[in-house]
Amino acid sequence: MNNKFEKFSLPVSIILAGVLIAGGIYLNGKITKENASNTQTSASSEDIAKTIRPVDANDHILGSSSARVIIIEYSDTECPYCKTFHSTMNSIMQEYGTSGTVAWVYRHFPITELHAKSQKEAEATECAASLGGGTKFWEYINKVYETTNSNDSLETTKLTEIAAQIGLSADTFNDCFQSGEFTPKVNADAKNAQELEGSTGPFSPYSIIVDTKNNEYYPVEGAYPYASIKAIIDMILKS
């Protein structure tokens, strides 16, 4: 671990700990149901850089690919904490996205041991993207998070209804959805998330905040609130 990371990681820990103490919340989808603690060990920036799959044209990215800060999120559509964090990230992008300062990369991390429907829902979002491009992906996934009450509450028939609501052909969507074409892509995302988390996971959501200027990677385990994410972003932008 280099000195720059050591200097940066301590303030980030203090920021997050302060928010937790003040607000009394830490939302996470850890499968063991253990509460996260401030003593939790996260991977180093160097370890993450070696393990994370580079962002490429196959990713779903909102904002500029040349943004100073890129937040790579691995998420589960039926996780209640992911639903909360999805709203947080939409707010972050409303503040920072239009200026090109922050970009959001969404990757799949269905934890099927907890949410049996999340795998197929993730595949459904890929069908939306294949039929309508990046814009329809974000419209579709926003609608999924808006509609579900989490914990496998979303009826599978709603997936086709959502596709039709955003202007996609229901029949063509169903053909894609039933084909299983995007199972490998979803599984590849989930595999990379598991590799990143190692012995500390699985969490959902699990995010990496990337300082593209200094090539530093900072893990965020769980659904930290808007104020925490904003504080990290602002610290990176000032560095």
Secondary structure by P-SEA (a helix, b strand, c coil): ccaaaaaaaaaaaaaaaaaaaaccbbbbbccccccccccbbbbcaaaaaaccccccccccccccccccbbbbbbbbcccaaaaaaaaaaaaaaacccccccbbbbbbbbbccccccaaaaaaaaaaaaaaaccaaaaaaaaaaaaacccccccccaaaaaaaaaaacccaaaaaaaaaaccaaaaaaaaaaaaaaaaccccccccbbbbbccccbbbbbbcccccaaaaaaaaaaaaac
